[in-house]
Amino acid sequence: MLLVVKVGSSSVTNDDFGVNHLVMDDLIRQVYSAIAGGHKVVLVTSGAIALGLGKMGRLSRPSDIETLQVASSVGQGELFSYYAREFSKYKILVGQILLSASDFMERRQYLSAKATLTKMLELGVLPIVNENDAIADDEIRLGDNDRIAALVAGLVGAERLILLTDQDGLYSADPRFSEDATLIEQVEEVSRELAEVAGGSGSNRGSGGMATKLMAARIAAWSSVETLITSSANPRSIGDGLERRSGSGTWVSKSRRRLSARKLWIAFARPTEGVVYVDEGARRAIVERNSSLLSVGIASFEGDFDGGAVVEVRDLSNVVVAKGEARLSSKELSIVIEARRGVEVDASPLFLHRDEMVILA
């Protein structure tokens, strides 16, 4: 089985922003056991920024991107050196892969990343994947390794994704504050209401939280990958994922529909640069008939975007319907909408083609 395992900063590091040896020694042992059992593993890891901050003597996560980039550059080398040293004890050779959003957005880079990861697995090299935080700014960064792990799972054709966290899985309420919170063992589809239950980040060392893990599970589901969200403190977390044991965390089923790599880029790897609001007829055409969106169905829009930018489609009740790659710029769309007041101008050019649009309703 091909497995993608993601471990977060709250598991990689301790409260002093050093390596959490108790958790990490066990994780490395489990990865070795999986590989020794004939399985292939891709390990997606956070922790570079937290380790870098610790080295810099800063024990809280700053908000400015420049300091985070410096911390990443300091911590990334130490993080990979740690993995290389510890896995060498098990005779496992590791290779570092640093990815950015462009590696998923641009087809040539996407295919190159896929080829490299595939070859590493063929040669018995364990890929250690992280986001390239040292050079990625807010415009090009994906922002959390949960999402990267899900995109990598789709890229390499993994069967399962295991997201390791500091909780046992998704609860009906935040277990840190509610005694009545119960573990949700099975999720068939990630809904907006479920994402709201997930809440925010659980520690001051990482950028993710349960909400980002649910979004990652949704990405994986649309790549035909099943996800297990479980505790990094579970000494059998990877074995549970391989054997699909119930009660081991929260399982998120793979979706009945599979998105192409291009649509996954549009839906989850590219930033939204504008919003268009569509009338009821256009909404029904998109959702019920998988139709393209003509400009005539757009009532209004927000944002300043170029042709080729990714925009969100919402209905008049502000509910998200779809996301797609615009054929017109905001200036061109404005002219088209204004032209409806005349009778001699075609006000219905194509705005979103169905092959470049993901239905999210």
VENWO-V159971 format. One record per residue. RES is the residue in one small letter. PSI is psi in radians with two decimals (* if undefined). NEAR is the number of other C-alpha atoms within 12 Angstrom. D_CENTER is the distance of its C-alpha to the mean C-alpha in Angstrom with 1 decimal. Layout:
res=(RES;RES)
psi=(PSI;PSI)
near=(NEAR;NEAR)
d_center=(D_CENTER;D_CENTER)
This chain:
res=(m;l;l;v;v;k;v;g;s;s;s;v;t;n;d;d;f;g;v;n;h;l;v;m;d;d;l;i;r;q;v;y;s;a;i;a;g;g;h;k;v;v;l;v;t;s;g;a;i;a;l;g;l;g;k;m;g;r;l;s;r;p;s;d;i;e;t;l;q;v;a;s;s;v;g;q;g;e;l;f;s;y;y;a;r;e;f;s;k;y;k;i;l;v;g;q;i;l;l;s;a;s;d;f;m;e;r;r;q;y;l;s;a;k;a;t;l;t;k;m;l;e;l;g;v;l;p;i;v;n;e;n;d;a;i;a;d;d;e;i;r;l;g;d;n;d;r;i;a;a;l;v;a;g;l;v;g;a;e;r;l;i;l;l;t;d;q;d;g;l;y;s;a;d;p;r;f;s;e;d;a;t;l;i;e;q;v;e;e;v;s;r;e;l;a;e;v;a;g;g;s;g;s;n;r;g;s;g;g;m;a;t;k;l;m;a;a;r;i;a;a;w;s;s;v;e;t;l;i;t;s;s;a;n;p;r;s;i;g;d;g;l;e;r;r;s;g;s;g;t;w;v;s;k;s;r;r;r;l;s;a;r;k;l;w;i;a;f;a;r;p;t;e;g;v;v;y;v;d;e;g;a;r;r;a;i;v;e;r;n;s;s;l;l;s;v;g;i;a;s;f;e;g;d;f;d;g;g;a;v;v;e;v;r;d;l;s;n;v;v;v;a;k;g;e;a;r;l;s;s;k;e;l;s;i;v;i;e;a;r;r;g;v;e;v;d;a;s;p;l;f;l;h;r;d;e;m;v;i;l;a)
psi=(2.44;2.16;2.38;2.19;2.25;2.28;2.35;2.97;-0.61;-0.32;-0.66;-0.66;2.83;-3.04;-0.33;0.17;0.56;3.10;2.32;1.52;-0.58;-0.82;-0.78;-0.64;-0.69;-0.70;-0.80;-0.68;-0.73;-0.70;-0.76;-0.79;-0.69;-0.79;-0.73;-0.47;0.09;0.07;2.74;2.43;2.41;2.20;2.05;2.15;2.44;-3.06;-0.26;-0.78;-0.78;-0.77;-0.68;-0.73;-0.69;-0.75;-0.56;-0.03;0.38;1.95;0.54;2.66;2.06;2.95;-0.35;2.38;-0.59;-0.77;-0.67;-0.66;-0.74;-0.78;-0.69;-0.76;-0.58;-0.77;-0.43;-0.77;-0.75;-0.68;-0.84;-0.66;-0.67;-0.85;-0.78;-0.76;-0.80;-0.68;-0.46;-0.44;-0.41;0.22;0.57;2.18;2.34;2.70;2.45;2.30;2.02;2.12;2.68;3.02;-0.63;-0.44;-0.32;-0.37;-0.61;2.15;-0.69;-0.76;-0.65;-0.84;-0.62;-0.77;-0.72;-0.78;-0.73;-0.83;-0.74;-0.75;-0.68;-0.79;-0.67;-0.64;0.03;0.35;2.27;1.99;2.26;1.91;2.42;2.79;2.55;1.21;-0.44;-0.45;-0.18;2.25;-3.06;-0.39;-0.49;-0.02;2.60;-0.54;-0.35;2.52;-0.23;-0.83;-0.70;-0.73;-0.73;-0.72;-0.66;-0.67;-0.73;-0.67;-0.76;-0.06;0.68;2.72;-0.57;2.63;2.23;2.09;1.93;2.33;-3.07;0.21;2.88;-0.22;-2.77;2.28;2.82;-0.34;2.98;1.97;-0.25;-0.37;-0.23;2.14;-0.32;0.02;2.34;2.60;2.29;1.92;-0.43;2.28;2.12;-0.60;2.38;1.95;2.94;-0.67;-0.68;-0.68;-0.60;-0.59;-0.55;-0.57;-2.75;-2.71;2.51;-0.19;2.95;0.15;-0.29;3.00;-0.16;-2.97;-2.99;-0.55;-0.71;-0.53;-0.65;-0.68;-0.71;-0.72;-0.60;-0.74;-0.83;-0.72;-0.71;-0.03;0.21;0.67;2.25;2.52;2.44;2.15;2.04;3.02;2.41;-0.29;-0.12;2.00;-0.13;0.45;-0.78;-0.69;-0.69;-0.68;-0.67;-0.68;-0.03;0.97;2.35;2.72;0.10;-0.04;-2.60;2.11;2.31;2.08;2.68;2.64;2.72;-0.39;2.51;2.28;2.55;2.84;-0.69;-0.74;-0.53;-0.69;-0.85;-0.76;-0.64;-0.28;-0.28;2.44;2.61;2.20;-0.07;2.98;2.34;2.47;2.21;2.68;3.06;-0.65;-0.74;-0.68;-0.81;-0.66;-0.69;-0.90;-0.75;-0.51;0.07;0.71;2.76;2.86;2.05;2.64;-0.45;-0.39;-0.04;2.14;-0.66;3.05;2.88;2.56;2.84;1.85;2.74;2.90;2.39;-0.20;2.74;2.27;2.72;2.48;2.19;2.67;-3.11;-0.14;0.14;0.39;2.31;2.25;-0.78;3.07;2.37;3.05;2.02;2.41;-0.34;2.64;2.95;-0.61;-0.74;-0.69;-0.69;-0.72;-0.72;-0.77;-0.72;-0.57;-0.30;-0.35;-0.28;-3.14;-0.13;-0.01;2.30;2.01;0.44;0.74;2.79;2.30;-0.83;2.15;2.51;-0.46;-0.18;0.45;2.43;2.16;2.16;-0.14;*)
near=(24;34;41;49;48;50;47;52;46;39;41;42;39;26;23;22;34;32;34;27;20;19;29;33;26;24;36;39;28;31;42;32;24;31;30;16;16;16;28;36;47;47;49;44;47;45;49;47;49;48;42;38;35;28;25;23;16;22;22;23;29;21;15;12;21;18;24;37;29;27;38;35;30;27;35;35;24;25;37;36;21;30;37;24;19;24;31;20;16;21;18;28;25;33;29;30;29;35;40;36;38;29;31;37;31;19;19;14;18;28;21;20;30;28;18;26;37;26;18;25;31;18;16;23;28;41;42;40;43;44;40;36;39;29;23;27;22;21;18;23;31;35;33;41;45;47;47;50;53;52;52;54;46;42;40;38;31;36;34;43;55;52;54;49;43;34;33;31;42;43;33;27;24;27;23;17;11;11;12;12;18;21;27;29;25;27;29;21;26;34;19;18;14;26;26;21;25;31;26;20;23;25;25;28;38;40;32;37;39;42;33;38;47;46;38;45;46;46;45;49;37;38;38;32;39;41;53;51;51;45;33;39;29;29;25;29;41;47;30;29;40;34;19;28;19;22;25;34;37;41;39;41;31;32;22;16;19;21;31;22;35;29;33;41;39;37;36;42;38;33;28;29;27;29;35;46;32;34;27;22;21;32;35;22;22;34;27;15;14;23;25;34;44;31;37;33;35;36;29;26;31;22;21;22;27;21;22;24;29;39;40;40;45;35;30;22;13;20;21;25;34;42;43;44;40;40;29;32;30;30;19;24;37;25;22;30;28;21;19;21;13;12;9;9;15;18;25;24;25;26;42;40;27;25;25;32;37;38;36;31;22)
d_center=(21.3;18.3;15.9;12.6;13.0;10.8;13.1;12.7;15.3;17.3;18.0;18.6;20.9;23.7;25.2;27.1;24.0;25.2;24.0;24.0;26.2;26.7;23.1;22.3;25.6;24.9;21.3;22.9;25.7;23.5;21.6;25.1;26.3;23.7;24.5;28.2;27.9;27.0;23.2;20.8;17.9;15.1;14.4;11.3;12.8;12.8;16.3;17.7;18.0;19.5;21.9;22.9;23.7;25.8;27.6;28.3;29.7;27.2;26.2;24.0;20.9;22.1;20.7;21.8;19.6;22.5;23.1;19.5;19.7;23.1;21.9;19.1;21.9;24.1;21.8;20.0;23.3;24.2;21.0;21.4;25.1;24.6;22.6;25.1;28.1;27.0;25.9;29.2;31.1;29.9;30.6;27.0;26.2;22.9;21.4;19.0;16.3;14.8;12.3;11.7;10.3;13.7;13.3;11.1;13.2;16.6;17.9;20.2;17.7;15.2;18.3;19.4;16.2;16.5;20.2;20.0;17.7;19.9;23.0;22.0;21.6;24.9;26.6;25.6;23.6;20.6;17.7;16.4;13.1;12.0;11.0;14.4;14.8;18.6;18.7;15.6;16.7;15.3;15.8;13.8;11.2;7.5;8.5;6.6;6.4;4.7;1.2;4.6;6.2;5.2;6.1;8.9;10.0;10.7;12.2;14.6;15.4;14.7;16.3;14.5;11.5;12.7;11.0;13.9;14.6;17.9;18.6;19.7;17.1;16.8;20.2;22.1;22.5;21.7;23.8;24.6;26.7;27.6;29.9;29.5;25.7;25.2;22.5;20.8;21.0;19.8;17.5;18.2;16.1;13.7;15.9;16.1;18.7;16.7;13.9;17.0;18.3;15.3;16.3;15.0;14.7;17.1;18.5;19.6;18.2;14.4;12.1;10.1;11.7;12.0;10.6;7.1;7.7;9.1;6.5;4.3;8.0;8.7;6.7;8.4;11.5;11.9;11.9;14.6;13.0;14.1;12.3;14.3;13.6;16.6;18.4;18.6;22.3;22.8;24.9;24.1;20.3;19.8;23.0;22.1;18.9;21.2;23.9;21.9;24.0;24.2;24.3;22.0;19.1;17.1;16.6;14.4;16.1;15.1;15.9;19.3;18.1;16.0;14.5;15.6;13.6;14.9;13.9;10.2;10.6;12.5;10.5;7.0;7.8;11.2;12.6;15.0;18.5;20.7;21.4;24.1;26.0;27.6;30.6;30.9;32.2;29.2;26.7;28.6;28.8;25.0;24.1;27.2;28.2;25.0;27.1;26.3;26.7;30.0;30.8;33.5;31.1;29.6;31.4;29.9;26.9;25.5;24.4;25.7;23.9;25.0;25.2;22.0;19.8;17.1;18.5;17.9;20.6;22.1;25.4;28.3;27.2;24.0;21.8;18.8;19.9;17.9;16.1;17.8;19.3;22.6;25.8;27.7;27.4;27.9;31.5;32.2;30.8;33.0;36.0;35.3;35.1;38.3;40.0;40.0;42.9;45.0;46.2;46.3;42.7;40.0;37.3;35.0;33.2;29.9;27.0;24.0;24.5;23.1;21.7;19.6;18.5;16.1;17.8;15.9;19.1)
